[in-house]
Amino acid sequence: MEISIVLVEPARPGNVGAAARAMNTMGFRDLRIVGAPGIRHEATARAFAHGSTEILENARSCESLEHALRDVELAVATTGRRRGKRRDYYTPDDLRDMIANGDRGSRVALVFGREESGLSNAELHRCQIVSLVPMRAPYPSLNLGQAVMVYAYALSPLTVDAAKPRQRDADPRSVQALVDKAHRILPALGFDTGRARFHRMVERIGAAGQTDVNLMHSIATAIEHRLLGDDRTADSDG
């Protein structure tokens, strides 16, 4: 999943810097700025970025929204209010659930409009989906940096999952050895082997990756050594 943040004609350098900081905090890297050449280089933008100037330095300057979206499979327009007769407005959480499985494409752009006027109707129609943040205030308002943070936070599980190293599958022999240890240790700790809780704990061993299995082996061996007088070393992986 590649998620880009597109800012259309931002007027305030501080907002651009705040958006970069929000992106960096939540694991997003690709910033695209439409129609505001040089704004990312201003001192105020760098000050508001606060440790996220790399996002600004690598931001892509685009002459038009079409240019910014030319390699994007799904463009999501963000708006602060409902407009006209359009009925489908997705919340950030709705959006996360919608794009998580990749059915709508793996290259997604979130498009944010101008501070004062937002996106034009033509720009909204250029995007396939329109999203808004539900708010309780009678006259809701988020500045650009805040809006980017709300969406970055809502979609951050997608970037976290992508960045998280996948555990290799556990060796069946190692899993079985750990199950055997559980059958020795848990009854000694007072767990009834006939109760559902005992069986749930043992079943969870089969769902663990190799790293977690190794860790549990070390813990189980230490418990056996202390509780049952086992003479094996406490740092064995089993």
C-alpha positions as CSV (number, residue, x, y, z in Angstrom):
1,M,0.0,0.0,0.0
2,E,1.5,3.3,-1.1
3,I,-0.4,6.3,0.3
4,S,0.5,9.8,-0.8
5,I,-0.6,13.1,0.7
6,V,-1.5,15.8,-1.8
7,L,-1.8,19.5,-0.8
8,V,-3.5,21.7,-3.4
9,E,-2.3,25.3,-3.4
10,P,-1.5,25.6,0.3
11,A,-1.1,29.2,1.3
12,R,0.5,29.0,4.7
13,P,4.0,27.5,5.0
14,G,3.4,26.6,8.6
15,N,0.5,24.3,7.6
16,V,2.8,22.6,5.1
17,G,5.4,22.0,7.7
18,A,2.7,20.7,10.2
19,A,1.4,18.3,7.5
20,A,4.9,17.0,7.0
21,R,5.4,16.5,10.7
22,A,2.0,14.6,10.9
23,M,3.0,12.4,8.0
24,N,6.4,11.6,9.5
25,T,4.9,10.8,12.9
26,M,2.5,8.3,11.4
27,G,4.8,6.7,8.9
28,F,3.9,8.4,5.7
29,R,6.7,9.6,3.3
30,D,5.2,10.8,0.0
31,L,4.2,14.5,0.0
32,R,3.0,16.2,-3.2
33,I,2.3,19.9,-3.4
34,V,0.2,21.4,-6.2
35,G,0.7,24.9,-7.4
36,A,2.7,26.4,-4.6
37,P,6.3,26.3,-5.8
38,G,8.9,27.1,-3.1
39,I,6.5,27.0,-0.1
40,R,8.1,23.9,1.3
41,H,11.5,25.6,1.4
42,E,10.3,28.6,3.5
43,A,11.7,28.9,7.0
44,T,8.3,28.7,8.6
45,A,7.5,25.4,6.9
46,R,10.8,23.9,8.1
47,A,10.2,25.2,11.7
48,F,6.7,23.7,11.8
49,A,8.0,20.4,10.4
50,H,10.2,20.0,13.5
51,G,12.4,17.1,12.7
52,S,10.5,16.1,9.5
53,T,12.3,18.4,7.1
54,E,13.3,15.3,5.0
55,I,9.6,15.0,4.1
56,L,9.7,18.6,2.8
57,E,13.0,18.2,1.0
58,N,11.7,15.1,-0.9
59,A,8.2,16.5,-1.6
60,R,7.1,16.5,-5.2
61,S,6.1,19.9,-6.7
62,C,3.2,19.4,-9.2
63,E,1.8,22.0,-11.6
64,S,-1.7,20.5,-11.5
65,L,-3.8,18.0,-9.6
66,E,-3.8,15.8,-12.7
67,H,0.0,15.8,-12.6
68,A,0.0,14.9,-8.9
69,L,-2.4,12.0,-9.5
70,R,-1.1,10.5,-12.7
71,D,0.4,7.4,-11.1
72,V,-2.4,7.0,-8.5
73,E,-5.1,4.3,-8.7
74,L,-7.4,5.7,-6.1
75,A,-7.8,9.4,-5.3
76,V,-9.6,10.4,-2.2
77,A,-10.8,14.0,-1.9
78,T,-11.1,15.4,1.6
79,T,-13.7,18.1,2.5
80,G,-14.8,19.9,5.6
81,R,-18.5,20.0,4.7
82,R,-21.1,18.2,2.7
83,R,-21.7,19.7,-0.8
84,G,-24.7,19.5,-3.1
85,K,-26.5,16.2,-3.6
86,R,-23.5,14.0,-3.2
87,R,-24.5,11.3,-0.6
88,D,-21.4,9.2,-0.2
89,Y,-19.0,10.8,2.3
90,Y,-16.7,8.3,3.9
91,T,-15.1,8.9,7.4
92,P,-11.4,8.2,7.8
93,D,-12.2,4.9,9.5
94,D,-14.5,4.0,6.6
95,L,-11.7,4.8,4.3
96,R,-9.2,2.6,6.1
97,D,-11.5,-0.4,6.0
98,M,-12.2,0.3,2.3
99,I,-8.7,0.3,1.1
100,A,-7.0,-2.1,3.6
101,N,-7.4,-5.2,1.4
102,G,-6.1,-3.4,-1.7
103,D,-9.2,-4.1,-3.9
104,R,-9.3,-0.4,-4.8
105,G,-5.6,-0.3,-5.8
106,S,-2.3,-0.2,-4.0
107,R,-1.5,3.4,-4.9
108,V,-3.8,5.8,-3.0
109,A,-3.7,9.6,-2.7
110,L,-5.4,11.7,0.0
111,V,-6.1,15.2,-1.5
112,F,-6.4,18.2,0.7
113,G,-7.7,21.5,-0.5
114,R,-6.9,25.2,0.1
115,E,-7.1,26.5,3.6
116,E,-9.8,29.0,2.9
117,S,-11.9,27.4,0.2
118,G,-11.0,23.7,0.0
119,L,-11.2,21.8,-3.2
120,S,-13.2,23.1,-6.2
121,N,-16.1,21.0,-7.5
122,A,-14.0,20.1,-10.5
123,E,-11.2,18.8,-8.2
124,L,-13.7,16.8,-6.2
125,H,-15.0,15.2,-9.3
126,R,-11.4,14.3,-10.3
127,C,-11.3,12.0,-7.3
128,Q,-13.2,8.7,-7.0
129,I,-14.1,9.0,-3.3
130,V,-14.9,12.0,-1.0
131,S,-14.2,11.8,2.7
132,L,-14.9,14.1,5.6
133,V,-14.2,14.1,9.3
134,P,-17.4,14.0,11.4
135,M,-17.3,16.8,14.0
136,R,-19.6,17.9,16.8
137,A,-19.2,21.6,16.5
138,P,-21.9,23.6,14.7
139,Y,-19.3,25.2,12.5
140,P,-16.6,22.5,12.2
141,S,-13.1,23.6,11.2
142,L,-9.7,21.9,11.1
143,N,-6.6,23.6,9.8
144,L,-4.7,21.8,7.2
145,G,-2.1,20.3,9.5
146,Q,-4.8,19.0,11.8
147,A,-6.7,17.4,9.0
148,V,-3.6,15.6,7.7
149,M,-2.9,14.3,11.2
150,V,-6.5,12.9,11.6
151,Y,-6.2,11.0,8.3
152,A,-2.6,9.9,8.9
153,Y,-3.6,8.6,12.3
154,A,-6.6,6.7,11.0
155,L,-4.7,5.1,8.2
156,S,-1.4,4.5,10.1
157,P,-2.3,0.8,10.8
158,L,-1.8,0.3,7.1
159,T,1.7,1.7,7.1
160,V,2.6,0.0,10.4
161,D,1.5,-3.4,9.1
162,A,3.4,-2.9,5.9
163,A,6.6,-1.9,7.8
164,K,6.3,-4.7,10.4
165,P,8.7,-7.6,9.6
166,R,6.8,-10.8,9.1
167,Q,7.6,-13.5,11.6
168,R,8.7,-16.7,9.9
169,D,6.5,-19.7,10.5
170,A,7.4,-21.7,13.5
171,D,9.1,-25.1,13.2
172,P,6.4,-27.8,14.0
173,R,8.9,-29.7,16.1
174,S,9.6,-26.6,18.2
175,V,5.9,-25.9,18.6
176,Q,5.3,-29.5,19.7
177,A,8.1,-29.3,22.2
178,L,6.6,-26.1,23.7
179,V,3.2,-27.8,23.9
180,D,4.7,-30.6,25.8
181,K,6.3,-28.2,28.2
182,A,2.9,-26.4,28.6
183,H,1.3,-29.8,29.6
184,R,4.0,-30.2,32.2
185,I,4.1,-26.7,33.6
186,L,0.5,-25.5,33.6
187,P,-0.9,-28.3,35.8
188,A,2.0,-27.7,38.2
189,L,0.8,-24.0,38.4
190,G,-2.7,-25.1,39.2
191,F,-4.4,-25.0,35.8
192,D,-7.0,-27.7,35.3
193,T,-6.3,-29.7,32.1
194,G,-10.0,-30.3,31.7
195,R,-11.0,-26.6,31.6
196,A,-11.4,-24.5,28.5
197,R,-8.8,-22.0,29.6
198,F,-6.1,-24.6,29.6
199,H,-6.9,-25.7,26.1
200,R,-7.1,-22.1,24.8
201,M,-3.6,-21.4,26.2
202,V,-2.2,-24.5,24.5
203,E,-4.0,-23.6,21.2
204,R,-2.4,-20.2,21.2
205,I,1.0,-21.8,21.0
206,G,0.1,-23.1,17.5
207,A,-0.6,-19.5,16.3
208,A,2.7,-18.1,17.3
209,G,5.6,-17.3,15.0
210,Q,9.1,-18.8,15.4
211,T,10.4,-15.7,17.3
212,D,7.6,-15.9,19.9
213,V,8.0,-19.7,20.2
214,N,11.7,-19.2,20.9
215,L,10.9,-16.7,23.6
216,M,8.2,-18.9,25.2
217,H,10.6,-21.8,25.2
218,S,13.1,-19.7,27.2
219,I,10.5,-18.7,29.7
220,A,9.0,-22.2,30.0
221,T,12.5,-23.7,30.5
222,A,13.2,-21.2,33.3
223,I,9.9,-22.0,35.0
224,E,10.5,-25.7,34.7
225,H,14.0,-25.3,36.2
226,R,12.7,-23.3,39.1
227,L,9.3,-25.0,39.7
228,L,10.0,-28.6,38.8
229,G,13.7,-28.9,39.6
230,D,14.5,-29.5,35.9
231,D,18.3,-29.5,35.4
232,R,18.2,-28.0,31.9
233,T,19.6,-24.5,31.5
234,A,17.2,-21.6,31.6
235,D,18.3,-20.1,28.3
236,S,17.5,-23.1,26.1
237,D,15.3,-22.6,23.1
238,G,14.0,-26.1,23.4
